């Protein structure tokens, strides 16, 4: 899609968001103000809201928002803690609850992860922002018509690429098949550039994000997952997993040396310096790349695992994290006040789209391509065109993503062949399913 067309389409959609905001803004603001006048405000007592979340890229912004929020709500203090960047957030969260230091607000991926924590989740269906959720964003935390979490944003996962290096190598279109991807890799290599920067040390990049495509391309992903759980389906011999292993092998063949000892910071640096042309990432990488090389000419396209162009021309898009309220919290009303403020205050909305480059999960938060960056604009174009697969990892058994990553890393290291890898993946699922 040409840049002018993309900008025009994005502007039209975002103009609708502005209109929606104008229609609903007063009601939201009123509801937010009402929530702010809760028990803490009436009693004069100061209450602390403990927030435990995993998005490391927003820590600075959250701390800046904390200062502003506490100015406006002097009877509420925020205690923000972050565990992410490759650390096991799920294990850390369980430790928090087990030690009696349970947070008031915490992150949850939805689906199976929502079910895992269901007995701790406050029903947020009556909150003013719920009616403004984009349907795609609302799905992971909706059960029996009730909403249990606030989606932080929409994120897309695929290959981030350097448009200038592609043009220099004579690549005029983004690949839509694995054969086209290999041809592009050969051209990039011939031009003196390493095609892929692979951070395959990172378990989450493999076990959560990468493998999601093999699940998403199943004829019916939910039925497939149900079959894995009841024993009627198997990863072993499944065509889509074979296809995905071919893609993985291709990236290793045309990637930098030592992918298993390369972390995310390193592959970001390699890409931002123009040493590699592609990296598996999401649109959150916009701010990270900007910090190294501002105004870099970059874009995103889906990960093609076979030669079916129509199947491959869909981007994996979903909600990376939802903020939920602990229903056993003594500060849950104050926690709701903060969540309302985050998505209705001018400062909160500005940080969501301009500071964090998030694609908003609410129709009342306007954003432009300039706000969310080139990567966000590409993701949003796929969403508008309906060319998306959902992110699947939140539907997996608890702990299986780390096991998946270990099996994939064994394949990369040559310790197992594709058949052995498939058996290892299936064994991981069977061990952890309930």
TAMOFEN-V849600 format. One record per pair of residues at least 24 apart in sequence whose ideal C-beta (glycine too) atoms are under 7 Angstrom apart, sorted by the first residue. I is the first residue (numbers start at 0). J is the second residue. If there is no record, write none. Layout:
i=<I | I>
j=<J | J>
This chain:
i=<0 | 5 | 5 | 6 | 8 | 8 | 9 | 9 | 9 | 9 | 10 | 12 | 13 | 13 | 13 | 16 | 16 | 16 | 16 | 17 | 19 | 19 | 20 | 20 | 23 | 23 | 24 | 26 | 27 | 27 | 27 | 27 | 28 | 30 | 30 | 31 | 31 | 31 | 31 | 34 | 34 | 34 | 35 | 35 | 37 | 37 | 37 | 38 | 39 | 39 | 39 | 40 | 43 | 44 | 45 | 45 | 46 | 46 | 46 | 46 | 47 | 47 | 47 | 48 | 48 | 48 | 48 | 48 | 48 | 48 | 48 | 48 | 49 | 49 | 49 | 50 | 50 | 50 | 50 | 50 | 50 | 51 | 51 | 51 | 51 | 51 | 52 | 52 | 52 | 52 | 53 | 53 | 53 | 53 | 53 | 53 | 54 | 54 | 55 | 55 | 55 | 56 | 56 | 56 | 57 | 60 | 60 | 60 | 64 | 64 | 64 | 67 | 68 | 68 | 72 | 75 | 75 | 75 | 77 | 85 | 85 | 89 | 101 | 102 | 103 | 103 | 103 | 103 | 103 | 103 | 104 | 104 | 104 | 104 | 105 | 105 | 106 | 106 | 106 | 107 | 107 | 107 | 108 | 108 | 108 | 109 | 109 | 109 | 109 | 109 | 109 | 110 | 110 | 110 | 111 | 111 | 111 | 111 | 112 | 113 | 113 | 113 | 113 | 115 | 119 | 119 | 119 | 120 | 120 | 120 | 121 | 121 | 121 | 121 | 122 | 123 | 123 | 123 | 123 | 126 | 126 | 127 | 128 | 128 | 128 | 131 | 131 | 131 | 132 | 132 | 133 | 133 | 133 | 136 | 136 | 139 | 139 | 139 | 140 | 147 | 148 | 148 | 148 | 149 | 149 | 149 | 150 | 150 | 150 | 151 | 151 | 151 | 151 | 151 | 151 | 152 | 152 | 152 | 152 | 152 | 153 | 153 | 153 | 153 | 153 | 154 | 154 | 154 | 154 | 154 | 154 | 155 | 155 | 155 | 155 | 155 | 155 | 155 | 155 | 156 | 156 | 156 | 156 | 157 | 157 | 157 | 157 | 157 | 157 | 158 | 158 | 158 | 158 | 158 | 159 | 159 | 159 | 159 | 159 | 159 | 159 | 159 | 160 | 160 | 160 | 160 | 160 | 161 | 161 | 161 | 162 | 162 | 162 | 163 | 164 | 164 | 164 | 165 | 173 | 174 | 174 | 175 | 175 | 175 | 175 | 176 | 176 | 176 | 176 | 177 | 177 | 177 | 177 | 177 | 177 | 177 | 178 | 180 | 180 | 181 | 184 | 187 | 188 | 192 | 193 | 193 | 193 | 193 | 194 | 194 | 194 | 194 | 195 | 195 | 195 | 195 | 195 | 195 | 196 | 196 | 196 | 196 | 196 | 196 | 196 | 197 | 197 | 197 | 197 | 197 | 197 | 197 | 198 | 198 | 198 | 198 | 198 | 199 | 199 | 199 | 199 | 199 | 200 | 200 | 200 | 200 | 201 | 201 | 202 | 202 | 204 | 204 | 205 | 205 | 205 | 205 | 206 | 206 | 206 | 206 | 206 | 207 | 207 | 209 | 210 | 210 | 211 | 211 | 211 | 211 | 212 | 212 | 212 | 212 | 213 | 213 | 213 | 213 | 214 | 215 | 215 | 215 | 215 | 216 | 216 | 220 | 224 | 227 | 227 | 228 | 233 | 234 | 234 | 234 | 234 | 235 | 235 | 235 | 239 | 240 | 241 | 242 | 242 | 243 | 244 | 244 | 244 | 246 | 246 | 247 | 247 | 251 | 258 | 259 | 259 | 259 | 271 | 282 | 282 | 282 | 282 | 284 | 285 | 285 | 285 | 285 | 285 | 286 | 286 | 297 | 297 | 298 | 298 | 299 | 299 | 299 | 312 | 313 | 313 | 313 | 314 | 314 | 314 | 314 | 315 | 315 | 316 | 316 | 316 | 316 | 317 | 317 | 318 | 396 | 396 | 396 | 396 | 397 | 398 | 399 | 399 | 399 | 402 | 402 | 403>
j=<380 | 376 | 380 | 368 | 380 | 383 | 367 | 368 | 376 | 379 | 367 | 383 | 365 | 366 | 367 | 362 | 363 | 364 | 365 | 365 | 362 | 363 | 363 | 365 | 131 | 363 | 363 | 127 | 127 | 128 | 343 | 363 | 343 | 127 | 339 | 127 | 339 | 340 | 343 | 335 | 336 | 339 | 72 | 336 | 332 | 333 | 336 | 332 | 74 | 75 | 333 | 74 | 74 | 74 | 74 | 76 | 74 | 75 | 330 | 333 | 76 | 78 | 330 | 75 | 77 | 78 | 103 | 104 | 330 | 333 | 334 | 337 | 78 | 102 | 103 | 77 | 78 | 79 | 80 | 102 | 104 | 80 | 92 | 95 | 102 | 105 | 81 | 105 | 106 | 320 | 81 | 82 | 83 | 88 | 106 | 320 | 83 | 320 | 81 | 83 | 84 | 283 | 286 | 287 | 355 | 350 | 354 | 355 | 346 | 347 | 350 | 346 | 337 | 340 | 336 | 333 | 336 | 337 | 337 | 201 | 203 | 397 | 325 | 325 | 324 | 325 | 328 | 330 | 331 | 334 | 322 | 323 | 324 | 334 | 323 | 325 | 320 | 321 | 322 | 148 | 321 | 323 | 139 | 320 | 393 | 139 | 140 | 148 | 318 | 321 | 393 | 139 | 393 | 394 | 393 | 394 | 395 | 396 | 393 | 139 | 140 | 142 | 147 | 397 | 325 | 326 | 327 | 147 | 323 | 326 | 324 | 325 | 326 | 331 | 147 | 147 | 148 | 149 | 324 | 335 | 339 | 339 | 339 | 342 | 361 | 361 | 362 | 363 | 360 | 361 | 360 | 361 | 362 | 318 | 360 | 318 | 321 | 393 | 321 | 323 | 321 | 322 | 323 | 321 | 322 | 338 | 318 | 321 | 360 | 319 | 320 | 321 | 322 | 357 | 360 | 351 | 357 | 358 | 359 | 360 | 316 | 318 | 358 | 360 | 382 | 281 | 282 | 283 | 316 | 317 | 319 | 281 | 282 | 299 | 314 | 315 | 316 | 378 | 381 | 208 | 281 | 315 | 390 | 299 | 300 | 301 | 302 | 314 | 315 | 277 | 279 | 299 | 300 | 302 | 270 | 277 | 278 | 280 | 284 | 297 | 299 | 374 | 276 | 277 | 297 | 298 | 300 | 273 | 276 | 297 | 296 | 297 | 298 | 296 | 192 | 273 | 276 | 276 | 300 | 300 | 303 | 303 | 308 | 311 | 312 | 303 | 306 | 308 | 311 | 245 | 246 | 249 | 303 | 304 | 305 | 306 | 306 | 249 | 303 | 249 | 253 | 276 | 253 | 276 | 254 | 255 | 274 | 275 | 253 | 254 | 276 | 277 | 250 | 253 | 254 | 275 | 277 | 278 | 254 | 255 | 266 | 269 | 270 | 275 | 278 | 250 | 251 | 254 | 255 | 258 | 261 | 266 | 261 | 262 | 263 | 265 | 266 | 258 | 259 | 261 | 408 | 411 | 259 | 260 | 261 | 262 | 262 | 263 | 401 | 404 | 263 | 279 | 403 | 404 | 407 | 408 | 400 | 401 | 403 | 404 | 407 | 392 | 400 | 279 | 243 | 403 | 315 | 390 | 391 | 392 | 243 | 302 | 304 | 315 | 239 | 240 | 243 | 304 | 391 | 315 | 388 | 389 | 391 | 304 | 310 | 391 | 394 | 428 | 432 | 432 | 425 | 421 | 424 | 425 | 428 | 421 | 422 | 425 | 304 | 421 | 417 | 304 | 305 | 304 | 410 | 417 | 420 | 302 | 304 | 407 | 410 | 411 | 411 | 408 | 411 | 412 | 295 | 358 | 374 | 375 | 378 | 374 | 356 | 372 | 373 | 374 | 375 | 355 | 356 | 373 | 374 | 373 | 377 | 374 | 377 | 378 | 386 | 386 | 387 | 388 | 378 | 381 | 386 | 387 | 388 | 390 | 378 | 381 | 382 | 387 | 389 | 390 | 360 | 428 | 431 | 432 | 433 | 431 | 431 | 427 | 428 | 431 | 427 | 431 | 427>
